[in-house]
Amino acid sequence: MNVHSVGDLTSERRRALFERDAGIDAVRSDVRGITERVREEGDVAVREFCREFDGVDVGNLDVTDDAERAYEEIDEEVRGAIDAAAANVREFHERQLPEDWRAEFDEGRELGRRFRPLERVGVYVPGGAAAYPSSALMGVVPAKVAGVDTVCVATPPAEEISPVTLAAIHAAGADEVYSVGGAQAIAALAYGTESVTRVRKVVGPGNKWVTAAKAEVRGDCEIDFLAGPSEILAIADSTANPEFVASDLLAQAEHDPNASVVAISDDRETAEAITSAVERGAGERERTDTVREALVSDASGVFLARSMSEAILFAEEYAAEHLSIQADDDEAILDRISSAGSVFLGPHTPVAAGDYASGTNHVLPTNGLAKVTGGLSVETFLRATTVQRLSPDGLAALSGTIDRLARAEGLEAHAESVAVRIRERGEREDDPERLRED
C-alpha cells in the first residue's frame, strides 16, 4: 500500500471508494432462478441446490437437536466464551427495548405508541469459507430480546457443520435450525417449504448470492438491508499507534477479498507508518491471499488529508460500516460525523471487540447505507402502532382543521365523517332527554 493524498484522487478512484456496492448484479439472474424453484418445488429444490453448491446430500434439513447437542459437547472454554459474548449482546440490546406510552397532548386528545414483536423471523448465519458463531449471536439474541416467538436460523450444510456455530445458535436462543445455505436458504425462509416454515422477515449477513436473494424476495418477505463485503475506515492523527490501526485494517481485510479497508490521517509520518505496518502484517496471516487481494483494491488504501476537517469530510462521505477513531480528541471528531454503522473510539477499542463480545451488533450497513440506516437492533424485530382517543371536545377542537384540509384535497367523505359526529353532539346538547339517557 502507498499513501495517497485526498486532494489528488482521480474520479475513478473516488467512485471505487464512495460508490461501493454489494456486487449482486452479476448473480441476480441466477439467484432469481433459484428463488423461483425453491418457491415452486420446496424441499426438492433446496436439496438439489445443497448438492450443487455445497456438495452435500442433506438428510434432515432440521438440525435443531444437533445444535443443542453441539452446545453440550464443545470445549468448555469455548462454550464459556459463547455464553459470555451472548450475555453482553443481550445486555446491550435489552437497553434498546422501547416502552409503550400514552399522553394527553391537550384537553380531549390522547395519543400514544405501542410496540409488538414479529411472530416469526429468519436469521441467516454464514458458513462455507469460515465459521461465524458470532453472527448467530448478533442475529438471534436481539430477536429474542424483542420478544419474537419463533426465531429460525439457516446455516450452510457441510459434512460436519461447525459445532461451535451450532452451539452459538443454540446459546443465542434459536427455536428452529435448518441446514441450508446461500440463496436457497433465503428463499426457503421467505416462502416456506415442506420442512421450513415461512417467516415474516429475514436478517443477517452473507455473500453476494445471499444478498441478491434478499433483494429478490423483498416485497414478499421483509428483510433488514442489503449488505456487501466488510469495510473499515480508520481516522488517525499523530497520536495514533500505527500498529493498532494496521491491525484493524488487516482484521477486516481477512473477511473477504472484496473488503474495503481504508485509513486516513492528517499526519504524513503516521500515514506512512500505517502502510508499513500493514505490509509487514499482511504476510503473517493464514488468509494472506484474501488479505492481499483486499489491500490492492481501489476501494482500499491509506490517505493523507490536508487537515482533520478534510479527514472528517472524507469519513462522512464514505459512511463506513466500521469507523475507528484513533485520535487525541476522538469525541470532538465523533460529534462531527453522522454517518457510520458502528464507531470504535480510542486506541484500546479494536473493531474485533464489536465483532465478538463488547455487546454491540456487528450486522451493519455497508456501501454507504449508513447515511440512511443503522445496524441490526431490537427495533428491527418490532412493529410500532400509533394509538389515539379523542373526546367530543377534542374532536370539536380539530374539526375545522380537518374539514378545511379534507375539502382542499377533494375528499368530502373525510370531512363528513367528522361533521356527522359534530352534528350528533349538537343534537344531544339541544335535547335534555337524550342527555339524561346518556
C-alpha positions as CSV (number, residue, x, y, z in Angstrom):
1,M,0.0,0.0,0.0
2,N,1.1,3.6,-0.7
3,V,0.0,6.8,0.9
4,H,-2.3,8.8,-1.4
5,S,-3.3,12.5,-0.9
6,V,-7.1,13.0,-0.7
7,G,-6.8,16.1,-3.0
8,D,-5.1,14.0,-5.7
9,L,-7.8,11.3,-6.0
10,T,-9.0,10.6,-9.6
11,S,-12.7,10.4,-10.4
12,E,-12.3,6.7,-10.9
13,R,-10.7,6.2,-7.5
14,R,-13.3,8.3,-5.8
15,R,-16.0,6.1,-7.4
16,A,-14.3,3.0,-6.1
17,L,-14.2,4.5,-2.6
18,F,-17.5,6.2,-2.3
19,E,-19.8,4.2,-4.7
20,R,-19.3,0.8,-3.3
21,D,-21.9,-1.9,-4.0
22,A,-22.8,-5.4,-2.8
23,G,-21.8,-6.9,-6.2
24,I,-25.2,-8.6,-6.7
25,D,-25.9,-7.6,-10.3
26,A,-23.7,-10.3,-11.7
27,V,-25.6,-13.1,-10.0
28,R,-29.1,-11.6,-9.8
29,S,-30.4,-13.6,-12.8
30,D,-29.1,-16.9,-11.4
31,V,-30.5,-16.1,-8.0
32,R,-33.9,-15.3,-9.4
33,G,-34.0,-18.8,-10.9
34,I,-33.0,-20.4,-7.5
35,T,-35.6,-18.5,-5.6
36,E,-38.4,-19.3,-8.1
37,R,-37.6,-23.0,-8.0
38,V,-37.5,-23.1,-4.2
39,R,-40.8,-21.3,-4.1
40,E,-42.4,-23.8,-6.5
41,E,-40.6,-27.1,-5.6
42,G,-39.8,-26.6,-1.9
43,D,-37.5,-29.2,-0.3
44,V,-36.8,-30.9,-3.6
45,A,-35.2,-27.8,-5.0
46,V,-33.4,-27.0,-1.7
47,R,-31.8,-30.4,-1.6
48,E,-30.7,-30.2,-5.2
49,F,-29.1,-26.8,-4.6
50,C,-27.3,-28.1,-1.5
51,R,-25.8,-30.9,-3.6
52,E,-24.9,-28.5,-6.4
53,F,-23.4,-25.6,-4.4
54,D,-22.3,-27.2,-1.2
55,G,-21.5,-30.7,-2.3
56,V,-23.6,-32.1,0.5
57,D,-26.6,-34.6,0.4
58,V,-28.6,-33.2,3.2
59,G,-30.8,-35.7,5.1
60,N,-33.0,-33.9,7.6
61,L,-33.0,-30.2,7.0
62,D,-34.0,-29.5,10.6
63,V,-30.8,-29.7,12.8
64,T,-32.3,-28.1,15.9
65,D,-31.4,-31.1,18.0
66,D,-27.8,-31.1,16.6
67,A,-27.4,-27.5,17.8
68,E,-28.4,-28.5,21.3
69,R,-26.0,-31.4,21.4
70,A,-23.2,-29.3,20.0
71,Y,-23.6,-26.8,22.8
72,E,-23.3,-29.6,25.4
73,E,-20.3,-31.3,23.7
74,I,-18.0,-28.4,22.6
75,D,-14.9,-27.4,24.5
76,E,-15.9,-26.0,27.9
77,E,-13.8,-22.8,27.4
78,V,-15.3,-22.2,24.0
79,R,-18.8,-22.6,25.5
80,G,-17.9,-20.2,28.2
81,A,-16.7,-17.6,25.6
82,I,-20.0,-18.0,23.7
83,D,-22.0,-17.6,26.9
84,A,-20.1,-14.5,27.9
85,A,-20.5,-12.9,24.5
86,A,-24.2,-13.8,24.4
87,A,-24.7,-12.2,27.8
88,N,-23.0,-8.9,26.7
89,V,-25.0,-8.8,23.4
90,R,-28.2,-9.5,25.4
91,E,-27.5,-6.8,28.0
92,F,-26.8,-4.1,25.3
93,H,-29.9,-4.9,23.3
94,E,-32.1,-5.0,26.4
95,R,-31.3,-1.3,26.8
96,Q,-32.9,-0.7,23.3
97,L,-36.4,-2.0,24.2
98,P,-38.8,0.9,23.8
99,E,-41.8,1.4,26.1
100,D,-45.4,1.8,25.1
101,W,-46.7,5.2,26.0
102,R,-49.9,7.4,26.0
103,A,-50.1,11.1,26.7
104,E,-52.6,13.9,26.8
105,F,-51.5,16.5,24.3
106,D,-54.3,18.9,25.1
107,E,-57.7,18.5,26.5
108,G,-59.5,15.7,24.9
109,R,-56.6,14.5,22.6
110,E,-54.9,11.4,23.9
111,L,-52.1,9.9,21.6
112,G,-49.7,7.1,22.1
113,R,-47.5,4.5,20.6
114,R,-47.1,0.7,21.3
115,F,-44.6,-1.9,20.2
116,R,-45.2,-5.5,19.3
117,P,-42.7,-8.1,18.1
118,L,-42.9,-10.0,14.8
119,E,-44.2,-13.6,15.3
120,R,-41.6,-15.4,13.1
121,V,-38.2,-14.3,11.8
122,G,-35.4,-15.9,10.0
123,V,-31.7,-15.4,10.7
124,Y,-29.0,-16.3,8.2
125,V,-25.8,-17.4,9.7
126,P,-23.0,-17.7,7.2
127,G,-20.6,-20.6,6.8
128,G,-18.6,-22.0,4.0
129,A,-15.2,-20.4,3.9
130,A,-15.2,-19.7,7.7
131,A,-17.4,-20.4,10.7
132,Y,-19.3,-17.4,12.1
133,P,-20.8,-18.3,15.5
134,S,-20.7,-14.6,16.4
135,S,-23.2,-13.9,13.6
136,A,-25.6,-16.3,15.3
137,L,-25.5,-14.3,18.5
138,M,-25.9,-11.0,16.6
139,G,-29.0,-12.1,14.8
140,V,-30.8,-14.3,17.2
141,V,-30.3,-12.6,20.5
142,P,-31.8,-9.2,19.6
143,A,-34.8,-11.0,18.1
144,K,-35.4,-13.0,21.3
145,V,-34.9,-9.8,23.4
146,A,-37.6,-8.1,21.2
147,G,-40.0,-11.0,22.1
148,V,-40.1,-12.8,18.8
149,D,-42.0,-16.1,19.3
150,T,-40.1,-18.2,16.8
151,V,-36.6,-17.5,15.5
152,C,-35.5,-19.7,12.7
153,V,-31.8,-20.0,11.7
154,A,-30.5,-21.2,8.4
155,T,-26.8,-22.0,8.1
156,P,-25.0,-23.8,5.2
157,P,-24.7,-27.6,5.2
158,A,-21.5,-29.4,5.4
159,E,-20.3,-33.0,6.1
160,E,-20.0,-31.6,9.6
161,I,-21.4,-28.2,10.3
162,S,-19.2,-26.3,12.6
163,P,-20.1,-27.4,16.1
164,V,-19.1,-24.0,17.5
165,T,-21.6,-22.3,15.1
166,L,-24.3,-24.8,16.1
167,A,-23.5,-24.2,19.8
168,A,-23.8,-20.5,19.4
169,I,-27.1,-20.8,17.6
170,H,-28.4,-22.8,20.5
171,A,-27.0,-20.5,23.1
172,A,-28.5,-17.5,21.4
173,G,-31.9,-19.0,21.8
174,A,-32.9,-20.1,18.3
175,D,-36.1,-22.1,18.2
176,E,-35.6,-23.9,14.8
177,V,-32.3,-24.5,13.0
178,Y,-32.0,-25.6,9.3
179,S,-29.1,-26.9,7.4
180,V,-29.4,-24.9,4.2
181,G,-27.3,-22.0,2.9
182,G,-27.0,-19.5,0.1
183,A,-29.8,-18.1,-2.0
184,Q,-31.8,-21.2,-1.4
185,A,-31.8,-20.6,2.3
186,I,-33.2,-17.1,1.9
187,A,-35.9,-18.4,-0.5
188,A,-36.8,-21.3,1.9
189,L,-37.2,-18.9,4.8
190,A,-39.2,-16.3,2.7
191,Y,-41.6,-18.7,1.0
192,G,-41.5,-21.8,3.2
193,T,-41.1,-25.5,2.2
194,E,-42.2,-28.8,3.5
195,S,-39.5,-28.6,6.1
196,V,-39.0,-24.9,6.6
197,T,-41.9,-22.8,7.9
198,R,-42.2,-19.4,6.3
199,V,-41.1,-16.3,8.2
200,R,-42.1,-12.7,8.1
201,K,-38.6,-11.2,8.0
202,V,-35.1,-12.4,7.1
203,V,-32.0,-10.8,8.5
204,G,-28.3,-11.5,8.6
205,P,-25.1,-11.1,6.6
206,G,-24.0,-13.3,3.7
207,N,-22.2,-13.4,0.4
208,K,-23.4,-11.8,-2.8
209,W,-25.7,-14.8,-3.5
210,V,-27.4,-14.4,-0.2
211,T,-27.6,-10.6,-0.6
212,A,-29.1,-11.0,-4.1
213,A,-31.6,-13.4,-2.8
214,K,-32.7,-11.0,-0.1
215,A,-33.2,-8.3,-2.8
216,E,-35.2,-10.9,-4.8
217,V,-37.6,-11.8,-2.1
218,R,-38.1,-8.3,-0.7
219,G,-41.7,-7.4,-1.2
220,D,-42.8,-11.0,-0.4
221,C,-40.8,-11.1,2.8
222,E,-39.3,-8.2,4.7
223,I,-35.5,-8.0,5.1
224,D,-33.1,-6.0,7.1
225,F,-30.9,-4.4,4.4
226,L,-28.6,-5.4,1.6
227,A,-25.1,-5.7,3.0
228,G,-21.9,-6.0,0.9
229,P,-18.4,-7.0,1.8
230,S,-16.8,-5.9,5.1
231,E,-15.4,-2.4,5.3
232,I,-13.5,-0.2,7.8
233,L,-12.4,3.4,7.8
234,A,-9.8,4.4,10.5
235,I,-9.2,8.1,11.3
236,A,-5.8,8.5,12.8
237,D,-3.9,11.6,14.0
238,S,-0.2,11.9,15.1
239,T,-1.0,10.4,18.5
240,A,-2.3,7.1,16.9
241,N,-0.3,3.9,17.2
242,P,0.2,2.8,13.6
243,E,0.4,-0.9,14.6
244,F,-3.0,-0.7,16.2
245,V,-4.5,1.0,13.1
246,A,-2.9,-1.6,10.8
247,S,-4.2,-4.5,12.9
248,D,-7.7,-3.2,12.5
249,L,-7.3,-2.9,8.7
250,L,-5.9,-6.4,8.4
251,A,-8.6,-7.9,10.6
252,Q,-11.3,-6.6,8.2
253,A,-9.3,-7.5,5.1
254,E,-9.2,-11.2,6.1
255,H,-13.0,-11.4,5.8
256,D,-13.2,-11.0,2.0
257,P,-11.0,-10.2,-1.0
258,N,-13.6,-7.5,-1.8
259,A,-13.4,-5.9,1.6
260,S,-12.8,-2.2,1.7
261,V,-10.1,-1.2,4.2
262,V,-9.2,2.5,4.5
263,A,-7.2,4.7,6.8
264,I,-6.9,8.5,6.7
265,S,-4.6,10.8,8.6
266,D,-3.7,14.4,8.7
267,D,-0.1,13.4,9.5
268,R,2.2,12.1,6.8
269,E,4.5,10.3,9.2
270,T,1.6,8.4,10.7
271,A,0.1,7.5,7.4
272,E,3.4,6.1,6.1
273,A,3.9,4.2,9.4
274,I,0.4,2.6,8.9
275,T,1.2,1.5,5.4
276,S,4.5,-0.1,6.6
277,A,2.7,-1.9,9.4
278,V,0.1,-3.2,7.1
279,E,2.7,-4.5,4.7
280,R,4.5,-6.3,7.5
281,G,1.4,-7.8,8.9
282,A,-0.2,-8.9,5.6
283,G,2.2,-11.8,5.2
284,E,1.8,-13.1,8.7
285,R,-1.8,-14.3,8.3
286,E,-3.3,-17.7,7.4
287,R,-5.6,-15.9,5.0
288,T,-2.8,-13.9,3.4
289,D,-4.1,-14.3,-0.2
290,T,-7.5,-12.9,0.9
291,V,-5.9,-10.1,2.8
292,R,-3.6,-9.0,0.0
293,E,-6.3,-9.0,-2.6
294,A,-8.4,-6.7,-0.4
295,L,-5.5,-4.4,0.2
296,V,-4.7,-3.8,-3.5
297,S,-8.3,-3.0,-4.4
298,D,-9.1,0.6,-5.5
299,A,-11.6,0.7,-2.7
300,S,-8.8,0.3,-0.1
301,G,-5.9,2.5,0.8
302,V,-4.1,4.8,3.2
303,F,-4.9,8.5,2.6
304,L,-3.3,11.8,3.7
305,A,-5.7,14.7,4.4
306,R,-4.6,18.3,4.5
307,S,-6.4,18.7,7.8
308,M,-8.5,16.8,10.2
309,S,-11.5,18.7,8.8
310,E,-10.8,17.2,5.4
311,A,-10.4,13.7,7.0
312,I,-13.8,14.2,8.7
313,L,-15.5,15.2,5.4
314,F,-13.9,12.1,3.8
315,A,-15.3,9.9,6.6
316,E,-18.8,11.4,6.3
317,E,-18.9,10.8,2.6
318,Y,-17.5,7.3,3.0
319,A,-20.2,6.3,5.6
320,A,-18.2,3.3,6.9
321,E,-19.6,0.1,8.3
322,H,-16.9,0.3,10.9
323,L,-15.4,3.6,11.9
324,S,-12.4,3.6,14.1
325,I,-11.3,6.9,15.5
326,Q,-7.8,6.8,17.0
327,A,-7.0,10.4,17.7
328,D,-6.3,12.7,20.6
329,D,-9.8,14.4,20.6
330,D,-11.9,11.5,19.4
331,E,-15.1,12.7,21.0
332,A,-14.9,16.0,19.1
333,I,-14.3,14.1,15.8
334,L,-17.3,11.9,16.6
335,D,-19.5,14.9,17.1
336,R,-18.9,16.0,13.5
337,I,-19.7,12.6,11.9
338,S,-23.3,11.4,11.5
339,S,-22.9,8.5,9.0
340,A,-21.3,5.3,10.4
341,G,-22.6,1.8,11.2
342,S,-20.6,1.4,14.4
343,V,-17.9,3.6,15.9
344,F,-14.9,2.5,17.8
345,L,-13.2,5.2,20.0
346,G,-9.7,5.2,21.2
347,P,-6.6,3.0,20.9
348,H,-7.9,0.2,23.0
349,T,-11.2,-0.4,21.1
350,P,-10.4,-2.7,18.2
351,V,-13.2,-3.4,15.8
352,A,-12.9,-7.1,16.7
353,A,-14.4,-6.2,20.1
354,G,-17.6,-5.2,18.4
355,D,-17.4,-8.2,16.1
356,Y,-17.5,-10.6,19.0
357,A,-18.1,-9.6,22.6
358,S,-18.5,-5.9,23.6
359,G,-22.2,-6.2,23.1
360,T,-22.9,-4.0,20.1
361,N,-24.3,-5.6,17.0
362,H,-21.9,-6.4,14.1
363,V,-24.7,-6.8,11.4
364,L,-24.2,-3.3,10.0
365,P,-25.0,-1.3,6.8
366,T,-22.3,-1.2,4.1
367,N,-21.9,0.5,0.8
368,G,-22.7,3.9,2.2
369,L,-26.1,2.8,3.6
370,A,-25.0,4.2,7.0
371,K,-26.2,7.5,5.6
372,V,-29.8,6.3,5.8
373,T,-30.0,3.4,8.2
374,G,-28.4,1.8,11.3
375,G,-27.4,-1.7,12.1
376,L,-29.4,-4.7,13.3
377,S,-31.2,-3.9,16.6
378,V,-34.1,-4.8,18.7
379,E,-36.2,-2.3,16.7
380,T,-35.5,-4.5,13.6
381,F,-37.9,-7.1,15.1
382,L,-40.6,-4.8,16.3
383,R,-43.7,-3.2,14.8
384,A,-44.8,0.3,16.1
385,T,-48.5,1.1,16.2
386,T,-49.9,4.5,17.0
387,V,-53.0,4.8,19.2
388,Q,-55.4,7.7,19.6
389,R,-58.5,8.6,21.5
390,L,-60.5,11.9,21.1
391,S,-63.2,13.2,23.4
392,P,-66.1,15.1,22.0
393,D,-64.3,18.4,22.9
394,G,-61.1,17.1,21.4
395,L,-62.7,16.3,18.1
396,A,-64.6,19.6,18.1
397,A,-61.2,21.4,18.5
398,L,-59.8,19.7,15.4
399,S,-62.9,19.7,13.3
400,G,-62.3,23.0,11.5
401,T,-58.7,22.0,10.6
402,I,-59.8,18.5,9.3
403,D,-62.7,19.9,7.4
404,R,-60.6,22.5,5.5
405,L,-57.8,20.1,4.6
406,A,-60.2,17.3,3.6
407,R,-62.2,19.6,1.3
408,A,-58.9,21.1,-0.1
409,E,-58.0,17.5,-1.1
410,G,-61.4,16.9,-2.6
411,L,-62.2,14.2,0.0
412,E,-65.7,15.1,1.0
413,A,-66.4,11.9,2.9
414,H,-63.4,12.5,5.1
415,A,-64.9,15.9,6.1
416,E,-68.3,14.4,6.6
417,S,-67.0,11.7,8.9
418,V,-66.2,14.5,11.3
419,A,-69.2,16.6,10.6
420,V,-71.7,13.8,11.4
421,R,-70.2,13.5,14.9
422,I,-70.3,17.2,15.5
423,R,-73.9,17.4,14.4
424,E,-74.8,14.4,16.6
425,R,-73.2,16.1,19.6
426,G,-75.1,19.3,18.9
427,E,-78.4,17.4,18.8
428,R,-77.7,15.8,22.1
429,E,-76.9,19.1,23.7
430,D,-80.1,20.5,22.4
431,D,-82.2,17.6,23.7
432,P,-82.2,17.3,27.6
433,E,-83.9,13.9,27.5
434,R,-81.1,12.4,25.3
435,L,-78.5,13.9,27.6
436,R,-80.2,12.3,30.6
437,E,-80.3,8.9,28.8
438,D,-76.5,9.2,28.4
